Amino acid sequence: MLHEVLVALVGCPGYLIRARPDGYELAPGVAETFLHPAEASLVAQICALGHHFRALEDFVARVKGDLLL
């Protein structure tokens, strides 16, 4: 689980953390089965941060691409 959270933090969702158009979320049933509600809340915050990181990274890549042309 820790590996999935760390990879999601840098913007790469996996098996336990899924990508949606508006952000990342834990796969259905994971939070209820394996995590305390406080842990699930923290993982949700990390997922949001990872989604924002990915959006910022995509923006920078687009701007760099426009500058090179």
PDB file of N, H, CA, C and O in Angstrom:
ATOM      1  N   MET A   1       0.824  -1.192   0.000  1.00  0.00           N
ATOM      2  CA  MET A   1       0.000   0.000   0.000  1.00  0.00           C
ATOM      3  C   MET A   1       0.868   1.256   0.000  1.00  0.00           C
ATOM      4  O   MET A   1       0.564   2.226  -0.695  1.00  0.00           O
ATOM      5  N   LEU A   2       1.936   1.237   0.770  1.00  0.00           N
ATOM      6  H   LEU A   2       2.184   0.450   1.335  1.00  0.00           H
ATOM      7  CA  LEU A   2       2.801   2.405   0.848  1.00  0.00           C
ATOM      8  C   LEU A   2       3.405   2.735  -0.516  1.00  0.00           C
ATOM      9  O   LEU A   2       3.524   3.905  -0.881  1.00  0.00           O
ATOM     10  N   HIS A   3       3.784   1.701  -1.266  1.00  0.00           N
ATOM     11  H   HIS A   3       3.687   0.751  -0.970  1.00  0.00           H
ATOM     12  CA  HIS A   3       4.345   1.935  -2.598  1.00  0.00           C
ATOM     13  C   HIS A   3       3.326   2.627  -3.501  1.00  0.00           C
ATOM     14  O   HIS A   3       3.674   3.554  -4.232  1.00  0.00           O
ATOM     15  N   GLU A   4       2.080   2.187  -3.454  1.00  0.00           N
ATOM     16  H   GLU A   4       1.797   1.434  -2.860  1.00  0.00           H
ATOM     17  CA  GLU A   4       1.023   2.799  -4.269  1.00  0.00           C
ATOM     18  C   GLU A   4       0.828   4.267  -3.906  1.00  0.00           C
ATOM     19  O   GLU A   4       0.649   5.109  -4.786  1.00  0.00           O
ATOM     20  N   VAL A   5       0.862   4.571  -2.626  1.00  0.00           N
ATOM     21  H   VAL A   5       1.007   3.887  -1.911  1.00  0.00           H
ATOM     22  CA  VAL A   5       0.669   5.953  -2.184  1.00  0.00           C
ATOM     23  C   VAL A   5       1.832   6.829  -2.645  1.00  0.00           C
ATOM     24  O   VAL A   5       1.615   7.948  -3.110  1.00  0.00           O
ATOM     25  N   LEU A   6       3.049   6.335  -2.521  1.00  0.00           N
ATOM     26  H   LEU A   6       3.225   5.426  -2.144  1.00  0.00           H
ATOM     27  CA  LEU A   6       4.204   7.125  -2.936  1.00  0.00           C
ATOM     28  C   LEU A   6       4.220   7.350  -4.448  1.00  0.00           C
ATOM     29  O   LEU A   6       4.561   8.439  -4.911  1.00  0.00           O
ATOM     30  N   VAL A   7       3.860   6.343  -5.201  1.00  0.00           N
ATOM     31  H   VAL A   7       3.583   5.459  -4.825  1.00  0.00           H
ATOM     32  CA  VAL A   7       3.821   6.498  -6.655  1.00  0.00           C
ATOM     33  C   VAL A   7       2.690   7.437  -7.055  1.00  0.00           C
ATOM     34  O   VAL A   7       2.845   8.216  -7.995  1.00  0.00           O
ATOM     35  N   ALA A   8       1.560   7.380  -6.365  1.00  0.00           N
ATOM     36  H   ALA A   8       1.433   6.748  -5.602  1.00  0.00           H
ATOM     37  CA  ALA A   8       0.459   8.304  -6.659  1.00  0.00           C
ATOM     38  C   ALA A   8       0.845   9.741  -6.321  1.00  0.00           C
ATOM     39  O   ALA A   8       0.356  10.681  -6.947  1.00  0.00           O
ATOM     40  N   LEU A   9       1.712   9.911  -5.342  1.00  0.00           N
ATOM     41  H   LEU A   9       2.110   9.147  -4.834  1.00  0.00           H
ATOM     42  CA  LEU A   9       2.146  11.251  -4.953  1.00  0.00           C
ATOM     43  C   LEU A   9       2.892  11.937  -6.097  1.00  0.00           C
ATOM     44  O   LEU A   9       2.840  13.162  -6.210  1.00  0.00           O
ATOM     45  N   VAL A  10       3.574  11.186  -6.932  1.00  0.00           N
ATOM     46  H   VAL A  10       3.616  10.191  -6.840  1.00  0.00           H
ATOM     47  CA  VAL A  10       4.271  11.774  -8.074  1.00  0.00           C
ATOM     48  C   VAL A  10       3.436  11.695  -9.349  1.00  0.00           C
ATOM     49  O   VAL A  10       3.946  11.905 -10.449  1.00  0.00           O
ATOM     50  N   GLY A  11       2.150  11.393  -9.191  1.00  0.00           N
ATOM     51  H   GLY A  11       1.735  11.223  -8.297  1.00  0.00           H
ATOM     52  CA  GLY A  11       1.235  11.493 -10.323  1.00  0.00           C
ATOM     53  C   GLY A  11       1.019  10.247 -11.144  1.00  0.00           C
ATOM     54  O   GLY A  11       0.576  10.346 -12.288  1.00  0.00           O
ATOM     55  N   CYS A  12       1.310   9.084 -10.613  1.00  0.00           N
ATOM     56  H   CYS A  12       1.670   9.003  -9.684  1.00  0.00           H
ATOM     57  CA  CYS A  12       1.116   7.838 -11.350  1.00  0.00           C
ATOM     58  C   CYS A  12       0.184   6.915 -10.567  1.00  0.00           C
ATOM     59  O   CYS A  12       0.630   6.241  -9.638  1.00  0.00           O
ATOM     60  N   PRO A  13      -1.080   6.872 -10.919  1.00  0.00           N
ATOM     61  CA  PRO A  13      -1.989   5.964 -10.214  1.00  0.00           C
ATOM     62  C   PRO A  13      -1.677   4.516 -10.557  1.00  0.00           C
ATOM     63  O   PRO A  13      -1.013   4.232 -11.554  1.00  0.00           O
ATOM     64  N   GLY A  14      -2.157   3.614  -9.732  1.00  0.00           N
ATOM     65  H   GLY A  14      -2.696   3.845  -8.922  1.00  0.00           H
ATOM     66  CA  GLY A  14      -1.871   2.197  -9.934  1.00  0.00           C
ATOM     67  C   GLY A  14      -3.113   1.353  -9.724  1.00  0.00           C
ATOM     68  O   GLY A  14      -4.216   1.733 -10.115  1.00  0.00           O
ATOM     69  N   TYR A  15      -2.914   0.198  -9.099  1.00  0.00           N
ATOM     70  H   TYR A  15      -2.018  -0.111  -8.781  1.00  0.00           H
ATOM     71  CA  TYR A  15      -4.008  -0.737  -8.894  1.00  0.00           C
ATOM     72  C   TYR A  15      -4.924  -0.309  -7.751  1.00  0.00           C
ATOM     73  O   TYR A  15      -6.146  -0.405  -7.873  1.00  0.00           O
ATOM     74  N   LEU A  16      -4.359   0.159  -6.652  1.00  0.00           N
ATOM     75  H   LEU A  16      -3.367   0.238  -6.553  1.00  0.00           H
ATOM     76  CA  LEU A  16      -5.162   0.556  -5.494  1.00  0.00           C
ATOM     77  C   LEU A  16      -5.644   1.998  -5.567  1.00  0.00           C
ATOM     78  O   LEU A  16      -6.673   2.347  -4.990  1.00  0.00           O
ATOM     79  N   ILE A  17      -4.903   2.822  -6.270  1.00  0.00           N
ATOM     80  H   ILE A  17      -4.066   2.539  -6.739  1.00  0.00           H
ATOM     81  CA  ILE A  17      -5.281   4.227  -6.431  1.00  0.00           C
ATOM     82  C   ILE A  17      -5.592   4.442  -7.903  1.00  0.00           C
ATOM     83  O   ILE A  17      -4.725   4.286  -8.762  1.00  0.00           O
ATOM     84  N   ARG A  18      -6.832   4.798  -8.180  1.00  0.00           N
ATOM     85  H   ARG A  18      -7.536   4.924  -7.482  1.00  0.00           H
ATOM     86  CA  ARG A  18      -7.318   4.905  -9.549  1.00  0.00           C
ATOM     87  C   ARG A  18      -7.425   6.349  -9.985  1.00  0.00           C
ATOM     88  O   ARG A  18      -7.650   7.241  -9.167  1.00  0.00           O
ATOM     89  N   ALA A  19      -7.263   6.579 -11.283  1.00  0.00           N
ATOM     90  H   ALA A  19      -7.081   5.855 -11.948  1.00  0.00           H
ATOM     91  CA  ALA A  19      -7.394   7.922 -11.854  1.00  0.00           C
ATOM     92  C   ALA A  19      -8.841   8.137 -12.297  1.00  0.00           C
ATOM     93  O   ALA A  19      -9.477   7.251 -12.867  1.00  0.00           O
ATOM     94  N   ARG A  20      -9.332   9.329 -12.019  1.00  0.00           N
ATOM     95  H   ARG A  20      -8.815  10.048 -11.556  1.00  0.00           H
ATOM     96  CA  ARG A  20     -10.622   9.801 -12.515  1.00  0.00           C
ATOM     97  C   ARG A  20     -10.355  11.112 -13.236  1.00  0.00           C
ATOM     98  O   ARG A  20      -9.270  11.675 -13.087  1.00  0.00           O
ATOM     99  N   PRO A  21     -11.295  11.609 -14.001  1.00  0.00           N
ATOM    100  CA  PRO A  21     -11.065  12.898 -14.670  1.00  0.00           C
ATOM    101  C   PRO A  21     -10.818  14.054 -13.702  1.00  0.00           C
ATOM    102  O   PRO A  21     -10.093  14.993 -14.028  1.00  0.00           O
ATOM    103  N   ASP A  22     -11.413  13.988 -12.524  1.00  0.00           N
ATOM    104  H   ASP A  22     -12.002  13.225 -12.258  1.00  0.00           H
ATOM    105  CA  ASP A  22     -11.276  15.099 -11.570  1.00  0.00           C
ATOM    106  C   ASP A  22     -10.314  14.808 -10.429  1.00  0.00           C
ATOM    107  O   ASP A  22     -10.238  15.594  -9.485  1.00  0.00           O
ATOM    108  N   GLY A  23      -9.578  13.706 -10.485  1.00  0.00           N
ATOM    109  H   GLY A  23      -9.640  13.067 -11.252  1.00  0.00           H
ATOM    110  CA  GLY A  23      -8.601  13.410  -9.436  1.00  0.00           C
ATOM    111  C   GLY A  23      -8.360  11.925  -9.293  1.00  0.00           C
ATOM    112  O   GLY A  23      -8.847  11.118 -10.086  1.00  0.00           O
ATOM    113  N   TYR A  24      -7.603  11.578  -8.273  1.00  0.00           N
ATOM    114  H   TYR A  24      -7.207  12.233  -7.629  1.00  0.00           H
ATOM    115  CA  TYR A  24      -7.314  10.183  -7.964  1.00  0.00           C
ATOM    116  C   TYR A  24      -8.142   9.775  -6.755  1.00  0.00           C
ATOM    117  O   TYR A  24      -8.502  10.608  -5.923  1.00  0.00           O
ATOM    118  N   GLU A  25      -8.440   8.481  -6.669  1.00  0.00           N
ATOM    119  H   GLU A  25      -8.147   7.804  -7.345  1.00  0.00           H
ATOM    120  CA  GLU A  25      -9.195   7.966  -5.532  1.00  0.00           C
ATOM    121  C   GLU A  25      -8.757   6.540  -5.241  1.00  0.00           C
ATOM    122  O   GLU A  25      -8.187   5.863  -6.097  1.00  0.00           O
ATOM    123  N   LEU A  26      -9.029   6.099  -4.035  1.00  0.00           N
ATOM    124  H   LEU A  26      -9.493   6.648  -3.339  1.00  0.00           H
ATOM    125  CA  LEU A  26      -8.774   4.705  -3.683  1.00  0.00           C
ATOM    126  C   LEU A  26      -9.775   3.814  -4.407  1.00  0.00           C
ATOM    127  O   LEU A  26     -10.934   4.187  -4.586  1.00  0.00           O
ATOM    128  N   ALA A  27      -9.324   2.648  -4.818  1.00  0.00           N
ATOM    129  H   ALA A  27      -8.383   2.345  -4.672  1.00  0.00           H
ATOM    130  CA  ALA A  27     -10.212   1.694  -5.476  1.00  0.00           C
ATOM    131  C   ALA A  27     -11.344   1.320  -4.516  1.00  0.00           C
ATOM    132  O   ALA A  27     -11.149   1.317  -3.300  1.00  0.00           O
ATOM    133  N   PRO A  28     -12.505   1.010  -5.047  1.00  0.00           N
ATOM    134  CA  PRO A  28     -13.637   0.656  -4.183  1.00  0.00           C
ATOM    135  C   PRO A  28     -13.310  -0.509  -3.248  1.00  0.00           C
ATOM    136  O   PRO A  28     -12.756  -1.527  -3.664  1.00  0.00           O
ATOM    137  N   GLY A  29     -13.661  -0.334  -1.996  1.00  0.00           N
ATOM    138  H   GLY A  29     -14.111   0.492  -1.658  1.00  0.00           H
ATOM    139  CA  GLY A  29     -13.470  -1.375  -0.988  1.00  0.00           C
ATOM    140  C   GLY A  29     -12.135  -1.349  -0.270  1.00  0.00           C
ATOM    141  O   GLY A  29     -11.993  -1.988   0.773  1.00  0.00           O
ATOM    142  N   VAL A  30     -11.157  -0.634  -0.792  1.00  0.00           N
ATOM    143  H   VAL A  30     -11.272  -0.115  -1.639  1.00  0.00           H
ATOM    144  CA  VAL A  30      -9.834  -0.623  -0.168  1.00  0.00           C
ATOM    145  C   VAL A  30      -9.875   0.105   1.168  1.00  0.00           C
ATOM    146  O   VAL A  30      -9.389  -0.409   2.176  1.00  0.00           O
ATOM    147  N   ALA A  31     -10.451   1.292   1.175  1.00  0.00           N
ATOM    148  H   ALA A  31     -10.846   1.709   0.356  1.00  0.00           H
ATOM    149  CA  ALA A  31     -10.477   2.088   2.403  1.00  0.00           C
ATOM    150  C   ALA A  31     -11.265   1.384   3.502  1.00  0.00           C
ATOM    151  O   ALA A  31     -10.839   1.364   4.657  1.00  0.00           O
ATOM    152  N   GLU A  32     -12.407   0.810   3.150  1.00  0.00           N
ATOM    153  H   GLU A  32     -12.753   0.827   2.212  1.00  0.00           H
ATOM    154  CA  GLU A  32     -13.249   0.162   4.157  1.00  0.00           C
ATOM    155  C   GLU A  32     -12.599  -1.095   4.707  1.00  0.00           C
ATOM    156  O   GLU A  32     -12.779  -1.419   5.881  1.00  0.00           O
ATOM    157  N   THR A  33     -11.844  -1.811   3.878  1.00  0.00           N
ATOM    158  H   THR A  33     -11.698  -1.548   2.924  1.00  0.00           H
ATOM    159  CA  THR A  33     -11.281  -3.090   4.270  1.00  0.00           C
ATOM    160  C   THR A  33      -9.950  -2.966   4.997  1.00  0.00           C
ATOM    161  O   THR A  33      -9.719  -3.659   5.988  1.00  0.00           O
ATOM    162  N   PHE A  34      -9.080  -2.099   4.521  1.00  0.00           N
ATOM    163  H   PHE A  34      -9.267  -1.536   3.716  1.00  0.00           H
ATOM    164  CA  PHE A  34      -7.705  -2.098   5.004  1.00  0.00           C
ATOM    165  C   PHE A  34      -7.296  -0.876   5.812  1.00  0.00           C
ATOM    166  O   PHE A  34      -6.276  -0.921   6.499  1.00  0.00           O
ATOM    167  N   LEU A  35      -8.049   0.207   5.755  1.00  0.00           N
ATOM    168  H   LEU A  35      -8.877   0.244   5.197  1.00  0.00           H
ATOM    169  CA  LEU A  35      -7.588   1.449   6.367  1.00  0.00           C
ATOM    170  C   LEU A  35      -8.529   1.956   7.448  1.00  0.00           C
ATOM    171  O   LEU A  35      -9.747   1.794   7.365  1.00  0.00           O
ATOM    172  N   HIS A  36      -7.945   2.565   8.449  1.00  0.00           N
ATOM    173  H   HIS A  36      -6.956   2.696   8.516  1.00  0.00           H
ATOM    174  CA  HIS A  36      -8.697   3.296   9.460  1.00  0.00           C
ATOM    175  C   HIS A  36      -9.234   4.560   8.774  1.00  0.00           C
ATOM    176  O   HIS A  36      -8.597   5.056   7.845  1.00  0.00           O
ATOM    177  N   PRO A  37     -10.371   5.089   9.198  1.00  0.00           N
ATOM    178  CA  PRO A  37     -10.909   6.296   8.556  1.00  0.00           C
ATOM    179  C   PRO A  37      -9.922   7.470   8.520  1.00  0.00           C
ATOM    180  O   PRO A  37      -9.912   8.233   7.553  1.00  0.00           O
ATOM    181  N   ALA A  38      -9.101   7.622   9.550  1.00  0.00           N
ATOM    182  H   ALA A  38      -9.109   7.002  10.335  1.00  0.00           H
ATOM    183  CA  ALA A  38      -8.107   8.703   9.550  1.00  0.00           C
ATOM    184  C   ALA A  38      -7.049   8.456   8.475  1.00  0.00           C
ATOM    185  O   ALA A  38      -6.612   9.391   7.804  1.00  0.00           O
ATOM    186  N   GLU A  39      -6.640   7.196   8.313  1.00  0.00           N
ATOM    187  H   GLU A  39      -6.996   6.436   8.858  1.00  0.00           H
ATOM    188  CA  GLU A  39      -5.667   6.865   7.273  1.00  0.00           C
ATOM    189  C   GLU A  39      -6.248   7.084   5.887  1.00  0.00           C
ATOM    190  O   GLU A  39      -5.560   7.577   4.994  1.00  0.00           O
ATOM    191  N   ALA A  40      -7.511   6.719   5.702  1.00  0.00           N
ATOM    192  H   ALA A  40      -8.070   6.318   6.428  1.00  0.00           H
ATOM    193  CA  ALA A  40      -8.172   6.911   4.412  1.00  0.00           C
ATOM    194  C   ALA A  40      -8.251   8.397   4.063  1.00  0.00           C
ATOM    195  O   ALA A  40      -8.101   8.771   2.900  1.00  0.00           O
ATOM    196  N   SER A  41      -8.484   9.233   5.057  1.00  0.00           N
ATOM    197  H   SER A  41      -8.606   8.929   6.002  1.00  0.00           H
ATOM    198  CA  SER A  41      -8.522  10.676   4.830  1.00  0.00           C
ATOM    199  C   SER A  41      -7.160  11.204   4.399  1.00  0.00           C
ATOM    200  O   SER A  41      -7.072  12.025   3.486  1.00  0.00           O
ATOM    201  N   LEU A  42      -6.104  10.740   5.047  1.00  0.00           N
ATOM    202  H   LEU A  42      -6.176  10.073   5.789  1.00  0.00           H
ATOM    203  CA  LEU A  42      -4.760  11.165   4.676  1.00  0.00           C
ATOM    204  C   LEU A  42      -4.382  10.684   3.275  1.00  0.00           C
ATOM    205  O   LEU A  42      -3.766  11.425   2.509  1.00  0.00           O
ATOM    206  N   VAL A  43      -4.744   9.467   2.945  1.00  0.00           N
ATOM    207  H   VAL A  43      -5.245   8.865   3.567  1.00  0.00           H
ATOM    208  CA  VAL A  43      -4.456   8.950   1.603  1.00  0.00           C
ATOM    209  C   VAL A  43      -5.232   9.750   0.561  1.00  0.00           C
ATOM    210  O   VAL A  43      -4.710  10.010  -0.523  1.00  0.00           O
ATOM    211  N   ALA A  44      -6.452  10.139   0.863  1.00  0.00           N
ATOM    212  H   ALA A  44      -6.876   9.927   1.743  1.00  0.00           H
ATOM    213  CA  ALA A  44      -7.233  10.961  -0.068  1.00  0.00           C
ATOM    214  C   ALA A  44      -6.560  12.312  -0.297  1.00  0.00           C
ATOM    215  O   ALA A  44      -6.553  12.814  -1.421  1.00  0.00           O
ATOM    216  N   GLN A  45      -6.004  12.897   0.738  1.00  0.00           N
ATOM    217  H   GLN A  45      -6.010  12.489   1.651  1.00  0.00           H
ATOM    218  CA  GLN A  45      -5.289  14.168   0.588  1.00  0.00           C
ATOM    219  C   GLN A  45      -4.028  13.986  -0.259  1.00  0.00           C
ATOM    220  O   GLN A  45      -3.707  14.837  -1.089  1.00  0.00           O
ATOM    221  N   ILE A  46      -3.324  12.888  -0.051  1.00  0.00           N
ATOM    222  H   ILE A  46      -3.585  12.197   0.623  1.00  0.00           H
ATOM    223  CA  ILE A  46      -2.131  12.603  -0.855  1.00  0.00           C
ATOM    224  C   ILE A  46      -2.519  12.376  -2.314  1.00  0.00           C
ATOM    225  O   ILE A  46      -1.812  12.812  -3.222  1.00  0.00           O
ATOM    226  N   CYS A  47      -3.637  11.698  -2.535  1.00  0.00           N
ATOM    227  H   CYS A  47      -4.211  11.344  -1.797  1.00  0.00           H
ATOM    228  CA  CYS A  47      -4.117  11.480  -3.899  1.00  0.00           C
ATOM    229  C   CYS A  47      -4.424  12.813  -4.581  1.00  0.00           C
ATOM    230  O   CYS A  47      -4.095  12.996  -5.753  1.00  0.00           O
ATOM    231  N   ALA A  48      -5.041  13.729  -3.870  1.00  0.00           N
ATOM    232  H   ALA A  48      -5.309  13.580  -2.918  1.00  0.00           H
ATOM    233  CA  ALA A  48      -5.341  15.047  -4.438  1.00  0.00           C
ATOM    234  C   ALA A  48      -4.049  15.777  -4.791  1.00  0.00           C
ATOM    235  O   ALA A  48      -3.956  16.402  -5.847  1.00  0.00           O
ATOM    236  N   LEU A  49      -3.066  15.699  -3.923  1.00  0.00           N
ATOM    237  H   LEU A  49      -3.141  15.191  -3.065  1.00  0.00           H
ATOM    238  CA  LEU A  49      -1.783  16.342  -4.191  1.00  0.00           C
ATOM    239  C   LEU A  49      -1.108  15.715  -5.412  1.00  0.00           C
ATOM    240  O   LEU A  49      -0.540  16.433  -6.235  1.00  0.00           O
ATOM    241  N   GLY A  50      -1.160  14.410  -5.538  1.00  0.00           N
ATOM    242  H   GLY A  50      -1.621  13.826  -4.869  1.00  0.00           H
ATOM    243  CA  GLY A  50      -0.595  13.728  -6.697  1.00  0.00           C
ATOM    244  C   GLY A  50      -1.285  14.130  -7.990  1.00  0.00           C
ATOM    245  O   GLY A  50      -0.630  14.285  -9.021  1.00  0.00           O
ATOM    246  N   HIS A  51      -2.597  14.300  -7.943  1.00  0.00           N
ATOM    247  H   HIS A  51      -3.129  14.175  -7.105  1.00  0.00           H
ATOM    248  CA  HIS A  51      -3.343  14.739  -9.128  1.00  0.00           C
ATOM    249  C   HIS A  51      -2.935  16.154  -9.528  1.00  0.00           C
ATOM    250  O   HIS A  51      -2.771  16.443 -10.714  1.00  0.00           O
ATOM    251  N   HIS A  52      -2.774  17.023  -8.558  1.00  0.00           N
ATOM    252  H   HIS A  52      -2.907  16.789  -7.595  1.00  0.00           H
ATOM    253  CA  HIS A  52      -2.339  18.389  -8.856  1.00  0.00           C
ATOM    254  C   HIS A  52      -0.915  18.400  -9.411  1.00  0.00           C
ATOM    255  O   HIS A  52      -0.605  19.180 -10.311  1.00  0.00           O
ATOM    256  N   PHE A  53      -0.061  17.547  -8.882  1.00  0.00           N
ATOM    257  H   PHE A  53      -0.314  16.913  -8.151  1.00  0.00           H
ATOM    258  CA  PHE A  53       1.305  17.439  -9.386  1.00  0.00           C
ATOM    259  C   PHE A  53       1.293  17.015 -10.847  1.00  0.00           C
ATOM    260  O   PHE A  53       2.022  17.577 -11.664  1.00  0.00           O
ATOM    261  N   ARG A  54       0.466  16.023 -11.181  1.00  0.00           N
ATOM    262  H   ARG A  54      -0.126  15.566 -10.517  1.00  0.00           H
ATOM    263  CA  ARG A  54       0.374  15.546 -12.568  1.00  0.00           C
ATOM    264  C   ARG A  54      -0.142  16.655 -13.489  1.00  0.00           C
ATOM    265  O   ARG A  54       0.366  16.827 -14.597  1.00  0.00           O
ATOM    266  N   ALA A  55      -1.147  17.406 -13.036  1.00  0.00           N
ATOM    267  H   ALA A  55      -1.560  17.266 -12.136  1.00  0.00           H
ATOM    268  CA  ALA A  55      -1.675  18.497 -13.855  1.00  0.00           C
ATOM    269  C   ALA A  55      -0.614  19.567 -14.091  1.00  0.00           C
ATOM    270  O   ALA A  55      -0.486  20.079 -15.203  1.00  0.00           O
ATOM    271  N   LEU A  56       0.142  19.905 -13.056  1.00  0.00           N
ATOM    272  H   LEU A  56       0.038  19.489 -12.153  1.00  0.00           H
ATOM    273  CA  LEU A  56       1.206  20.894 -13.195  1.00  0.00           C
ATOM    274  C   LEU A  56       2.309  20.383 -14.117  1.00  0.00           C
ATOM    275  O   LEU A  56       2.830  21.136 -14.940  1.00  0.00           O
ATOM    276  N   GLU A  57       2.660  19.130 -13.986  1.00  0.00           N
ATOM    277  H   GLU A  57       2.236  18.518 -13.318  1.00  0.00           H
ATOM    278  CA  GLU A  57       3.678  18.533 -14.845  1.00  0.00           C
ATOM    279  C   GLU A  57       3.232  18.527 -16.313  1.00  0.00           C
ATOM    280  O   GLU A  57       4.038  18.804 -17.202  1.00  0.00           O
ATOM    281  N   ASP A  58       1.966  18.216 -16.571  1.00  0.00           N
ATOM    282  H   ASP A  58       1.312  17.991 -15.849  1.00  0.00           H
ATOM    283  CA  ASP A  58       1.441  18.242 -17.936  1.00  0.00           C
ATOM    284  C   ASP A  58       1.454  19.661 -18.504  1.00  0.00           C
ATOM    285  O   ASP A  58       1.786  19.859 -19.672  1.00  0.00           O
ATOM    286  N   PHE A  59       1.097  20.639 -17.686  1.00  0.00           N
ATOM    287  H   PHE A  59       0.827  20.478 -16.737  1.00  0.00           H
ATOM    288  CA  PHE A  59       1.118  22.032 -18.118  1.00  0.00           C
ATOM    289  C   PHE A  59       2.534  22.466 -18.497  1.00  0.00           C
ATOM    290  O   PHE A  59       2.734  23.090 -19.540  1.00  0.00           O
ATOM    291  N   VAL A  60       3.498  22.144 -17.671  1.00  0.00           N
ATOM    292  H   VAL A  60       3.336  21.637 -16.824  1.00  0.00           H
ATOM    293  CA  VAL A  60       4.890  22.519 -17.946  1.00  0.00           C
ATOM    294  C   VAL A  60       5.361  21.849 -19.238  1.00  0.00           C
ATOM    295  O   VAL A  60       6.055  22.477 -20.037  1.00  0.00           O
ATOM    296  N   ALA A  61       4.997  20.594 -19.450  1.00  0.00           N
ATOM    297  H   ALA A  61       4.434  20.083 -18.800  1.00  0.00           H
ATOM    298  CA  ALA A  61       5.392  19.894 -20.671  1.00  0.00           C
ATOM    299  C   ALA A  61       4.784  20.558 -21.900  1.00  0.00           C
ATOM    300  O   ALA A  61       5.450  20.682 -22.927  1.00  0.00           O
ATOM    301  N   ARG A  62       3.515  20.992 -21.807  1.00  0.00           N
ATOM    302  H   ARG A  62       2.973  20.892 -20.973  1.00  0.00           H
ATOM    303  CA  ARG A  62       2.883  21.682 -22.935  1.00  0.00           C
ATOM    304  C   ARG A  62       3.546  23.018 -23.214  1.00  0.00           C
ATOM    305  O   ARG A  62       3.777  23.363 -24.373  1.00  0.00           O
ATOM    306  N   VAL A  63       3.855  23.773 -22.174  1.00  0.00           N
ATOM    307  H   VAL A  63       3.667  23.493 -21.232  1.00  0.00           H
ATOM    308  CA  VAL A  63       4.489  25.079 -22.361  1.00  0.00           C
ATOM    309  C   VAL A  63       5.890  24.904 -22.946  1.00  0.00           C
ATOM    310  O   VAL A  63       6.276  25.647 -23.848  1.00  0.00           O
ATOM    311  N   LYS A  64       6.642  23.951 -22.456  1.00  0.00           N
ATOM    312  H   LYS A  64       6.329  23.346 -21.724  1.00  0.00           H
ATOM    313  CA  LYS A  64       7.981  23.698 -22.997  1.00  0.00           C
ATOM    314  C   LYS A  64       7.898  23.306 -24.472  1.00  0.00           C
ATOM    315  O   LYS A  64       8.730  23.724 -25.277  1.00  0.00           O
ATOM    316  N   GLY A  65       6.902  22.510 -24.820  1.00  0.00           N
ATOM    317  H   GLY A  65       6.226  22.170 -24.166  1.00  0.00           H
ATOM    318  CA  GLY A  65       6.713  22.096 -26.210  1.00  0.00           C
ATOM    319  C   GLY A  65       6.398  23.272 -27.103  1.00  0.00           C
ATOM    320  O   GLY A  65       6.880  23.327 -28.234  1.00  0.00           O
ATOM    321  N   ASP A  66       5.603  24.217 -26.631  1.00  0.00           N
ATOM    322  H   ASP A  66       5.212  24.172 -25.712  1.00  0.00           H
ATOM    323  CA  ASP A  66       5.255  25.408 -27.403  1.00  0.00           C
ATOM    324  C   ASP A  66       6.476  26.313 -27.573  1.00  0.00           C
ATOM    325  O   ASP A  66       6.628  26.952 -28.615  1.00  0.00           O
ATOM    326  N   LEU A  67       7.336  26.373 -26.576  1.00  0.00           N
ATOM    327  H   LEU A  67       7.212  25.854 -25.731  1.00  0.00           H
ATOM    328  CA  LEU A  67       8.508  27.238 -26.661  1.00  0.00           C
ATOM    329  C   LEU A  67       9.554  26.682 -27.626  1.00  0.00           C
ATOM    330  O   LEU A  67      10.311  27.443 -28.230  1.00  0.00           O
ATOM    331  N   LEU A  68       9.596  25.361 -27.772  1.00  0.00           N
ATOM    332  H   LEU A  68       8.982  24.743 -27.282  1.00  0.00           H
ATOM    333  CA  LEU A  68      10.595  24.755 -28.648  1.00  0.00           C
ATOM    334  C   LEU A  68      10.241  24.918 -30.126  1.00  0.00           C
ATOM    335  O   LEU A  68      11.124  24.835 -30.980  1.00  0.00           O
ATOM    336  N   LEU A  69       8.984  25.145 -30.437  1.00  0.00           N
ATOM    337  H   LEU A  69       8.267  25.212 -29.744  1.00  0.00           H
ATOM    338  CA  LEU A  69       8.567  25.262 -31.836  1.00  0.00           C
ATOM    339  C   LEU A  69       8.834  26.576 -32.414  1.00  0.00           C
ATOM    340  O   LEU A  69       8.531  26.809 -33.584  1.00  0.00           O
TER     341      LEU A  69
END
